[in-house]
Amino acid sequence: MAKRRRTLSGIKPTGQPHLGNYLGFLKPAMAMLASHEAFYFIADYHALTTVRVAEELREHTYDLVAVFAALGMDFEQHAFFRQSDIPQHVELAWVLSCVTPMGLLERAHAFKDAKAKNGEVNHGLFAYPVLMAADILIYDTHEVPVGRDQKQHLEITRDLAQRFNHLYGETLVVPEARIEDDVATIPGTDGRKMSKSYHNVLPLFSPEKELRKAVMRVVTDSKTVEAPKDPDTCNVFNIYRHFAPEADRKAWAERYRAGGMGYGEMKQATFEAINDEIGPYRERYFALRPDTEQLDRILASGAEKARQVAHGVMDRVRLKVGLGKPAGRGPKDG
């Protein structure tokens, strides 16, 4: 049997996941388990650029472990781990930073956006692309799924890997971007893209009553019940279509265009469609979340899988740049 290609993705523990995270990252990530060797990690080092309360970071980390478990992550066949449990991430990031041109980082979207908005631009945010490159390269990753708006991140990673290989000889695997043209993005309650920073999210595992209230708050236009409506421009329908069968989507779209239907009816149907899909996952999540000892065991097992690969890659890098002997695998490593 041919060895499966390795894919890697990370998610920051900066708050409760929402339906946008589920459709744009979590659901596709689960689908890739069947065809790839997956390395999925909780990017807690990256979260330090914004999270300033230690207990929040710990609790959101446990939230994510329980989310992946509830969604059916196969922890035996794949690696799921916490970034900070693998110190080779930051070691490789430092080595890469020594071959990273300043101009490359100054052109990065995250830095430019924060600067344009007069936001806090700390060194962690500025150097974010280097740590992200290390996250990917430390595992000999073959593919990284990204939307087109994130393609620059992969291009920087590829640039740094190629630059390192040019300077020191073939050492790092140059990853490919797996462009997800159909990455699902959905509107939040205010009509803008669903985002924690906009405070407009539909939480992934909120209780049924809270989920229904959130769906009912989604903004719509002021057309009357009798007026024909356009499903393609309706925020509620653009949430519904991600959770309903094609036949149901077509039937509701026809009702929109014919008129005689109020948005309240569509919102109720949207709540029911979301709840039908999310409900079983929600039940498992709330059963798993209190057992932090089990969640710690999941992280420890995943870290061991990740550490085995990271050691080997970092050994190669250390030899190539002249940092003495390979790091080895003594009891204090990692």
Buried (B, 14 or more C-beta within 10 A) or exposed (E): EEEEBBBBBBBBBBBBBBBBBBBBBBBBBBEBBEEBBBBBBBBBBBBBBBBEEEEBBEBBBBBBBBBBBBBEBEBEEBBBBBBBBBBBBBBBBEBBBEBBEEEBBEEBEBBEEBEEEEEEBEEBBBBBBBBBBBBBBBBBBBBBBBBEEBEBBBBBBBBBBEBBBEEBEEBBBBBBBBBBEEBBBBBBBBBEBBBBEEEBBBBBBBEEEEBBEBBBEBBBEEBEEEEEBEBEEBBBBBBBBBBBEEEBBEEBBEBBEEEEBBBEEBBBBBBBBBBEBBEEBBEBBEEBBEEBEEBEEBBEBBBEBBBEBBBBBBBBBBBBBEEEEBBEEEEEEB
